Amino acid sequence: MRAGWEVVIGLEVHTQLATSSKIFSGASTAYGAEPNTQACLVDLGYPGVLPVLNKEVVRMATLFGLAVNATVARRSVFARKNYFYPDLPKGYQISQLELPIVEHGEMMIFDADGNEKRIGITRAHLEEDAGKSIHEGLEDKSGIDLNRAGTPLLEIVSEPDLRSAKEAVAYLRKIHTIVRYLGISDGNMQEGSFRCDANVSVRPAGQKELGTRAELKNLNSFRFIEKAINFEIERQIDLIEDGGKVVQETRLYDSVKDETRSMRSKEEANDYRYFPDPDLLPVEITDEYIEAQRATMPELPDAKQQRFVNDYELKVDDAVILAASRPLADYFEAVVSATDAKAQFAANWVIGDLMGALNRDSKDIEDSHISAVELAGLVNRIHDNSISGKIAKQVFDAMWDGEGSADQVIDAKGLKQITDSSAIEVVVDKVIAANPSQVAEYQAGKGKLIGFFVGKVMQETKGQANPGQVNKILKDKLKA
């Protein structure tokens, strides 16, 4: 951050809720259908049709409110947000304004110095998505795909508590993790299920009054969000230092040019002529309903992370990685339950070799070639000294390639570790006899040569000798 300036950032996160049908109609929300095949008369705004609220969206919004320690409104109201755009056939969007379903929550993140920081959540409200304008392949025309029209969204609005692009990304990742843990959204950014608008302003350090903000629209990757915010910060500071003024506007981020550009002047709430939707009753929920939803809440990431540290004695950094994804955390615990090795040892294999293979092949944990029970089988063979850690990596690769379980690969390739001391002694004697000058150097005080002898023994045994035994036998014989 440039000296003498302070950045103020607030985020609006649009999360598509994981319902099978739309918020006010029975049309499908499945991704990837042919254009305009999943829009019914309600979505198209035909005269005489009436919206009917999907009760699943209320349940999902309630779960989110509980997860972020927010107030879940006992009474919330839907409003019409009026504006004209080609992909909005009704001429208005059904949203919530004065009485949203969730208010006054919080999210804890870590700032750049590693200190825990509270980020306020102003509100989370339910609304319907609009359609999509299509320009590719239509030459000088534009097409409209209304499949997304009416798709349920939960818009999560933060307080302007974020002070850097990195903090914004940390907050956004935490929201992303929460909605996936709760099962209320798949969080797929490529498909538009999770996207973000960022309100960015700058002010001289120490000034209380907020600067004029620009809104960056529809950012759909963590990397681009960070780059867009950083560009906008520098643009605004340069503009002010050159004697200009920041204007309140909506801007788009061009990832190819790595810059933001003006889209339109920023609207205020009164520009949309909000009023309560006459076709929809207020949403009224009871304390009993909220407590019933609370009873279904899964263990959330922060609590799971702390449990991993307390119960499994994991390193904090490893617990953070494993708890960040519910499927990954479940996989790890399944490995631990099926092995006698320490949990940290199992975690090393999950975070290291398994996640490395998943990343290399662009796969999610649900698509792993090796099940949790199978990985536990490999960990057990290392734990009981059937194979060395080095050989285990060879076994892992074979398992990933579909060659069978750890035991099957070990047997098929003859990889079982040599733990017979007498057999190892024969090889050690052979290595010592073949390298008299290195023996003399070692005995003269060059202790680091032990690695040379270990390497020779492991080479002779094709890596199958137990390394601990090799070290002990070598040291005893070289000392003698």
C-alpha positions as CSV (number, residue, x, y, z in Angstrom):
1,M,0.0,0.0,0.0
2,R,1.3,3.5,-0.9
3,A,2.4,5.5,2.1
4,G,0.0,8.2,3.3
5,W,-3.2,6.5,2.0
6,E,-5.8,4.1,3.5
7,V,-7.9,1.8,1.4
8,V,-11.6,1.0,2.3
9,I,-13.2,-2.0,0.7
10,G,-16.7,-3.5,1.1
11,L,-17.8,-6.6,-0.8
12,E,-21.1,-7.8,-2.2
13,V,-21.0,-11.5,-2.7
14,H,-23.7,-13.1,-5.0
15,T,-24.1,-16.8,-4.0
16,Q,-26.3,-19.0,-6.1
17,L,-28.3,-21.2,-3.8
18,A,-28.2,-24.9,-4.5
19,T,-31.9,-25.5,-5.1
20,S,-33.1,-27.7,-8.0
21,S,-35.8,-25.2,-9.0
22,K,-35.9,-21.4,-9.1
23,I,-36.8,-19.0,-6.3
24,F,-40.3,-18.2,-7.6
25,S,-41.0,-20.9,-10.1
26,G,-40.6,-24.6,-10.7
27,A,-38.2,-24.2,-13.6
28,S,-34.9,-26.0,-13.4
29,T,-31.6,-24.4,-12.2
30,A,-29.4,-27.0,-13.8
31,Y,-26.3,-25.6,-15.4
32,G,-25.4,-26.0,-19.1
33,A,-28.8,-26.3,-20.8
34,E,-29.4,-24.9,-24.2
35,P,-30.4,-21.2,-24.1
36,N,-33.9,-20.4,-23.1
37,T,-34.9,-24.0,-22.4
38,Q,-35.2,-23.5,-18.6
39,A,-37.3,-20.3,-18.4
40,C,-41.0,-20.7,-17.7
41,L,-43.8,-18.1,-17.9
42,V,-43.1,-16.8,-14.4
43,D,-39.5,-16.2,-15.2
44,L,-40.4,-14.5,-18.5
45,G,-42.8,-12.1,-16.7
46,Y,-46.0,-13.1,-18.7
47,P,-49.2,-11.2,-17.6
48,G,-51.3,-13.0,-15.0
49,V,-48.6,-15.3,-13.6
50,L,-47.8,-15.2,-9.9
51,P,-44.5,-16.0,-8.1
52,V,-44.5,-18.6,-5.4
53,L,-41.6,-18.6,-2.9
54,N,-39.3,-21.7,-2.9
55,K,-39.2,-22.6,0.8
56,E,-35.7,-24.1,0.4
57,V,-34.2,-20.7,-0.1
58,V,-35.5,-19.6,3.3
59,R,-33.9,-22.6,5.0
60,M,-30.6,-22.0,3.2
61,A,-30.6,-18.3,4.1
62,T,-31.4,-19.2,7.8
63,L,-28.4,-21.6,7.9
64,F,-26.1,-18.9,6.6
65,G,-27.3,-16.4,9.1
66,L,-26.7,-18.8,12.0
67,A,-23.2,-19.6,10.6
68,V,-22.1,-16.0,10.7
69,N,-23.7,-15.2,14.1
70,A,-26.3,-12.9,12.5
71,T,-29.8,-12.0,13.3
72,V,-32.3,-14.1,11.3
73,A,-35.3,-11.9,10.7
74,R,-38.6,-13.3,12.0
75,R,-40.3,-11.1,9.3
76,S,-38.7,-10.2,6.0
77,V,-40.2,-8.6,2.9
78,F,-39.6,-8.9,-0.9
79,A,-39.4,-5.8,-2.9
80,R,-39.4,-4.9,-6.6
81,K,-36.2,-3.3,-7.9
82,N,-37.2,-1.5,-11.0
83,Y,-34.8,-1.0,-14.0
84,F,-34.8,-1.8,-17.7
85,Y,-32.3,-4.2,-19.2
86,P,-32.8,-6.6,-22.0
87,D,-32.1,-9.7,-19.9
88,L,-34.7,-8.6,-17.3
89,P,-38.0,-9.4,-19.0
90,K,-40.3,-8.3,-16.2
91,G,-38.7,-4.8,-16.0
92,Y,-38.0,-5.4,-12.3
93,Q,-36.0,-7.8,-10.1
94,I,-37.5,-9.2,-7.0
95,S,-35.1,-8.6,-4.1
96,Q,-35.2,-7.4,-0.5
97,L,-34.4,-3.9,0.7
98,E,-35.5,-2.5,4.1
99,L,-36.3,-5.9,5.7
100,P,-33.8,-8.5,4.6
101,I,-33.8,-12.1,6.0
102,V,-30.3,-11.8,7.6
103,E,-28.7,-8.8,9.3
104,H,-25.7,-7.9,11.5
105,G,-23.4,-10.9,11.2
106,E,-19.6,-11.2,11.3
107,M,-16.7,-13.1,9.8
108,M,-13.3,-13.6,11.3
109,I,-10.2,-13.5,9.1
110,F,-6.5,-13.0,9.5
111,D,-4.9,-9.7,8.5
112,A,-1.5,-9.3,6.8
113,D,0.3,-9.4,10.2
114,G,-1.4,-12.7,11.1
115,N,-3.8,-11.1,13.6
116,E,-7.4,-12.1,13.8
117,K,-9.7,-9.4,12.5
118,R,-13.5,-9.1,12.6
119,I,-15.3,-8.2,9.4
120,G,-18.9,-7.1,9.8
121,I,-21.6,-8.5,7.6
122,T,-24.3,-5.8,7.1
123,R,-26.9,-8.1,5.6
124,A,-27.7,-11.1,3.5
125,H,-30.8,-10.9,1.4
126,L,-32.6,-13.1,-1.1
127,E,-33.2,-12.2,-4.7
128,E,-33.6,-13.6,-8.2
129,D,-30.9,-13.5,-10.8
130,A,-31.4,-11.9,-14.2
131,G,-30.7,-13.5,-17.6
132,K,-27.6,-13.2,-19.6
133,S,-26.7,-11.3,-22.7
134,I,-24.7,-13.3,-25.3
135,H,-22.5,-11.7,-28.0
136,E,-20.2,-14.4,-29.2
137,G,-20.9,-16.0,-32.5
138,L,-23.8,-13.6,-33.3
139,E,-21.8,-11.1,-35.5
140,D,-23.4,-7.7,-35.1
141,K,-26.3,-8.9,-32.9
142,S,-26.8,-9.7,-29.2
143,G,-28.7,-12.7,-27.9
144,I,-30.5,-13.1,-24.6
145,D,-30.4,-16.4,-22.6
146,L,-33.1,-16.4,-19.9
147,N,-32.1,-19.7,-18.3
148,R,-30.6,-17.9,-15.3
149,A,-33.6,-15.6,-14.9
150,G,-35.2,-16.4,-11.5
151,T,-32.2,-18.4,-10.2
152,P,-32.1,-17.9,-6.4
153,L,-29.3,-15.8,-5.0
154,L,-28.2,-14.8,-1.5
155,E,-26.4,-11.5,-1.7
156,I,-24.0,-11.1,1.2
157,V,-23.0,-7.5,1.9
158,S,-20.0,-6.7,4.1
159,E,-19.3,-3.6,6.2
160,P,-16.5,-1.4,4.7
161,D,-14.0,-3.1,7.1
162,L,-11.5,-4.5,4.6
163,R,-8.3,-2.6,4.2
164,S,-6.4,-4.4,1.4
165,A,-7.0,-6.6,-1.6
166,K,-5.5,-9.5,0.4
167,E,-7.9,-9.0,3.2
168,A,-10.8,-8.9,0.7
169,V,-9.7,-12.2,-0.8
170,A,-9.3,-13.8,2.7
171,Y,-12.8,-12.7,3.6
172,L,-14.2,-14.0,0.2
173,R,-12.5,-17.3,0.6
174,K,-14.0,-17.7,4.1
175,I,-17.5,-16.9,2.8
176,H,-16.9,-19.4,-0.1
177,T,-15.8,-22.1,2.4
178,I,-18.9,-21.5,4.7
179,V,-21.5,-21.7,1.9
180,R,-20.0,-24.9,0.7
181,Y,-19.8,-26.4,4.2
182,L,-23.4,-25.6,4.7
183,G,-24.3,-27.2,1.4
184,I,-26.2,-24.2,0.3
185,S,-24.1,-23.5,-2.8
186,D,-21.6,-25.3,-4.9
187,G,-19.5,-22.1,-5.0
188,N,-18.5,-22.8,-8.6
189,M,-17.0,-19.5,-9.8
190,Q,-16.5,-20.6,-13.4
191,E,-20.3,-21.3,-13.7
192,G,-21.3,-18.0,-12.0
193,S,-22.5,-19.6,-8.8
194,F,-20.2,-17.4,-6.7
195,R,-19.3,-14.0,-7.8
196,C,-18.4,-10.7,-6.2
197,D,-18.8,-6.9,-6.6
198,A,-16.1,-4.8,-4.8
199,N,-16.7,-1.3,-3.6
200,V,-13.3,0.4,-3.4
201,S,-12.3,3.8,-2.1
202,V,-9.2,5.5,-0.8
203,R,-8.6,8.3,1.7
204,P,-5.7,10.1,3.2
205,A,-4.4,8.2,6.3
206,G,-6.1,9.4,9.4
207,Q,-9.1,10.9,7.6
208,K,-12.4,9.7,9.0
209,E,-14.6,10.6,6.1
210,L,-14.9,7.9,3.4
211,G,-13.6,8.6,-0.1
212,T,-15.8,8.3,-3.2
213,R,-16.1,4.7,-4.1
214,A,-16.1,2.8,-7.4
215,E,-17.9,-0.5,-7.7
216,L,-16.1,-3.3,-9.6
217,K,-18.7,-5.7,-11.0
218,N,-18.9,-9.4,-11.5
219,L,-15.5,-10.6,-10.4
220,N,-15.4,-14.3,-10.6
221,S,-12.0,-15.6,-9.5
222,F,-9.9,-14.9,-6.4
223,R,-6.9,-14.0,-8.5
224,F,-8.8,-11.5,-10.6
225,I,-10.5,-10.0,-7.6
226,E,-7.1,-9.2,-6.0
227,K,-5.7,-7.9,-9.2
228,A,-8.7,-5.7,-10.0
229,I,-8.8,-4.2,-6.5
230,N,-5.1,-3.4,-6.5
231,F,-5.4,-1.8,-9.9
232,E,-8.3,0.3,-8.8
233,I,-6.5,1.4,-5.6
234,E,-3.5,2.7,-7.7
235,R,-5.9,4.3,-10.2
236,Q,-7.7,6.3,-7.6
237,I,-4.6,7.4,-5.7
238,D,-2.9,8.5,-9.0
239,L,-6.1,10.4,-10.0
240,I,-6.3,12.3,-6.7
241,E,-2.6,13.0,-6.5
242,D,-2.8,14.5,-10.1
243,G,-5.5,16.9,-8.9
244,G,-8.5,14.9,-10.2
245,K,-11.5,13.6,-8.4
246,V,-12.9,10.0,-8.2
247,V,-16.4,9.8,-9.5
248,Q,-18.9,7.3,-8.1
249,E,-19.4,4.8,-10.9
250,T,-19.5,1.1,-11.8
251,R,-16.4,-0.3,-13.5
252,L,-15.5,-3.5,-15.2
253,Y,-12.2,-5.4,-14.9
254,D,-10.4,-6.4,-18.1
255,S,-8.2,-9.4,-17.1
256,V,-6.3,-9.3,-20.4
257,K,-5.2,-5.7,-20.0
258,D,-5.2,-5.9,-16.2
259,E,-7.2,-2.7,-15.8
260,T,-10.6,-1.4,-14.8
261,R,-12.7,0.7,-17.2
262,S,-15.8,2.8,-16.7
263,M,-19.2,1.1,-17.3
264,R,-21.8,3.5,-16.1
265,S,-22.5,6.0,-13.3
266,K,-23.4,4.3,-10.0
267,E,-27.1,4.1,-9.1
268,E,-28.5,4.8,-5.7
269,A,-31.3,2.9,-4.1
270,N,-33.9,5.6,-5.0
271,D,-33.0,5.2,-8.6
272,Y,-34.6,1.8,-8.6
273,R,-37.9,2.9,-7.1
274,Y,-38.1,0.0,-4.7
275,F,-41.5,-0.9,-3.3
276,P,-42.9,-4.1,-1.6
277,D,-43.8,-6.7,-4.1
278,P,-47.7,-6.9,-4.1
279,D,-47.6,-10.5,-5.3
280,L,-45.6,-11.9,-2.4
281,L,-46.5,-12.1,1.3
282,P,-44.0,-11.2,3.9
283,V,-41.8,-14.1,5.0
284,E,-42.5,-15.0,8.6
285,I,-40.5,-17.6,10.5
286,T,-40.7,-18.7,14.1
287,D,-38.1,-19.2,16.8
288,E,-38.9,-22.9,16.6
289,Y,-38.1,-23.0,12.9
290,I,-34.7,-21.3,13.4
291,E,-33.8,-23.7,16.2
292,A,-34.8,-26.6,14.0
293,Q,-32.4,-25.4,11.4
294,R,-29.7,-24.8,14.0
295,A,-29.9,-28.5,14.9
296,T,-29.0,-29.5,11.4
297,M,-25.9,-27.3,11.2
298,P,-22.6,-29.1,10.4
299,E,-19.4,-28.5,12.3
300,L,-18.0,-25.3,10.7
301,P,-14.4,-24.8,9.5
302,D,-13.1,-22.8,12.5
303,A,-14.5,-25.4,15.0
304,K,-13.2,-28.3,12.9
305,Q,-9.8,-26.7,12.6
306,Q,-9.5,-26.3,16.4
307,R,-10.6,-29.9,16.9
308,F,-8.0,-31.2,14.5
309,V,-5.3,-29.3,16.5
310,N,-6.7,-30.4,19.9
311,D,-7.7,-34.0,19.2
312,Y,-5.3,-35.0,16.5
313,E,-2.4,-32.8,17.6
314,L,-2.0,-31.5,14.0
315,K,0.2,-28.5,13.2
316,V,-2.0,-25.4,12.9
317,D,-1.1,-24.8,9.3
318,D,-2.1,-28.4,8.4
319,A,-5.4,-28.1,10.3
320,V,-6.2,-24.9,8.4
321,I,-5.6,-26.7,5.0
322,L,-7.6,-29.8,5.9
323,A,-10.5,-27.9,7.5
324,A,-10.9,-25.5,4.6
325,S,-12.8,-28.1,2.5
326,R,-15.5,-30.3,4.1
327,P,-14.9,-33.2,1.6
328,L,-11.2,-33.0,2.3
329,A,-11.7,-32.9,6.0
330,D,-14.0,-35.9,5.8
331,Y,-11.4,-37.8,3.7
332,F,-8.7,-37.1,6.2
333,E,-10.8,-38.3,9.1
334,A,-11.6,-41.5,7.2
335,V,-7.9,-42.1,6.7
336,V,-7.2,-41.5,10.4
337,S,-10.0,-43.9,11.5
338,A,-8.5,-46.7,9.3
339,T,-4.9,-46.5,10.4
340,D,-2.8,-47.1,13.5
341,A,-0.3,-44.4,12.6
342,K,-0.4,-40.9,14.1
343,A,-2.9,-38.4,12.7
344,Q,-0.1,-36.0,11.7
345,F,1.6,-38.7,9.7
346,A,-1.7,-39.4,7.8
347,A,-2.1,-35.6,7.3
348,N,1.3,-35.4,5.7
349,W,0.3,-37.9,3.1
350,V,-3.1,-36.3,2.5
351,I,-1.7,-32.8,2.2
352,G,1.5,-33.8,0.4
353,D,1.2,-36.7,-2.1
354,L,-2.6,-36.9,-2.4
355,M,-3.3,-33.2,-2.8
356,G,-0.2,-33.0,-5.1
357,A,-1.7,-35.6,-7.4
358,L,-5.1,-34.0,-7.3
359,N,-3.7,-30.6,-8.3
360,R,-1.5,-32.1,-11.0
361,D,-4.5,-33.8,-12.6
362,S,-7.0,-30.9,-11.9
363,K,-9.3,-33.2,-9.8
364,D,-11.3,-32.6,-6.7
365,I,-11.0,-34.8,-3.6
366,E,-14.3,-36.5,-4.5
367,D,-12.7,-37.7,-7.8
368,S,-9.5,-39.1,-6.1
369,H,-8.2,-42.3,-7.7
370,I,-7.3,-43.5,-4.2
371,S,-10.0,-43.8,-1.6
372,A,-9.4,-42.9,2.1
373,V,-9.4,-46.6,3.1
374,E,-6.8,-47.3,0.4
375,L,-4.6,-44.5,1.5
376,A,-4.9,-45.7,5.0
377,G,-3.7,-49.1,3.8
378,L,-0.5,-47.5,2.4
379,V,0.1,-45.5,5.6
380,N,-0.3,-48.7,7.6
381,R,2.4,-50.4,5.5
382,I,4.8,-47.6,6.2
383,H,3.8,-47.6,9.9
384,D,4.5,-51.3,10.3
385,N,7.8,-51.1,8.4
386,S,6.6,-53.2,5.5
387,I,7.9,-50.5,3.2
388,S,10.0,-47.4,3.6
389,G,8.8,-43.9,3.0
390,K,10.7,-43.7,-0.3
391,I,9.2,-47.0,-1.6
392,A,5.8,-45.8,-0.4
393,K,5.9,-42.9,-3.0
394,Q,6.5,-45.5,-5.7
395,V,3.5,-47.6,-4.3
396,F,1.4,-44.4,-4.2
397,D,2.0,-43.7,-7.9
398,A,1.1,-47.2,-8.8
399,M,-2.1,-47.0,-6.8
400,W,-3.0,-43.7,-8.4
401,D,-2.5,-45.3,-11.8
402,G,-5.0,-48.0,-10.9
403,E,-2.7,-50.9,-10.2
404,G,-4.5,-52.0,-7.0
405,S,-4.2,-51.5,-3.3
406,A,-1.0,-50.9,-1.4
407,D,-0.7,-54.6,-0.5
408,Q,-1.4,-55.7,-4.1
409,V,1.3,-53.3,-5.5
410,I,3.9,-54.3,-2.9
411,D,3.4,-58.0,-3.6
412,A,3.3,-57.6,-7.4
413,K,6.5,-55.5,-7.5
414,G,8.3,-57.3,-4.7
415,L,8.7,-54.1,-2.7
416,K,8.4,-55.4,0.8
417,Q,11.0,-53.9,3.1
418,I,14.0,-56.0,4.2
419,T,14.0,-56.0,8.0
420,D,16.0,-59.2,8.6
421,S,19.2,-57.9,10.3
422,S,21.3,-60.7,9.2
423,A,20.4,-60.1,5.5
424,I,21.2,-56.4,5.9
425,E,24.5,-57.2,7.6
426,V,25.6,-59.2,4.5
427,V,25.0,-56.2,2.3
428,V,26.7,-53.8,4.8
429,D,29.8,-56.0,4.9
430,K,30.0,-56.1,1.2
431,V,29.7,-52.3,0.9
432,I,32.4,-51.7,3.6
433,A,34.8,-54.2,2.0
434,A,34.3,-52.4,-1.4
435,N,35.1,-48.9,-0.1
436,P,38.2,-49.1,2.1
437,S,39.3,-45.5,1.5
438,Q,35.9,-44.1,2.6
439,V,36.0,-46.3,5.6
440,A,39.4,-44.8,6.6
441,E,38.1,-41.3,6.1
442,Y,35.0,-42.0,8.2
443,Q,37.1,-43.5,11.0
444,A,39.4,-40.5,10.9
445,G,36.4,-38.3,11.8
446,K,34.6,-37.5,8.6
447,G,31.2,-38.5,10.0
448,K,29.1,-37.2,7.1
449,L,30.3,-40.1,5.0
450,I,27.7,-42.2,6.7
451,G,25.3,-41.0,4.1
452,F,27.6,-42.4,1.4
453,F,27.5,-45.8,2.9
454,V,23.7,-45.7,3.5
455,G,23.2,-44.8,-0.1
456,K,25.3,-47.7,-1.3
457,V,23.4,-50.2,0.9
458,M,20.1,-48.9,-0.3
459,Q,21.3,-49.1,-3.9
460,E,22.3,-52.7,-3.4
461,T,18.9,-53.6,-1.8
462,K,17.0,-51.5,-4.4
463,G,15.7,-49.3,-1.6
464,Q,14.1,-52.1,0.3
465,A,16.3,-52.2,3.4
466,N,15.0,-50.6,6.5
467,P,16.8,-47.3,6.7
468,G,16.9,-47.2,10.5
469,Q,18.4,-50.6,10.7
470,V,20.9,-49.8,7.9
471,N,22.1,-46.7,9.8
472,K,22.5,-48.6,13.1
473,I,24.3,-51.6,11.6
474,L,26.6,-49.4,9.5
475,K,27.6,-47.3,12.5
476,D,28.2,-50.3,14.7
477,K,30.4,-52.0,12.1
478,L,32.3,-48.9,11.1
479,K,33.0,-48.1,14.7
480,A,34.3,-51.6,15.3
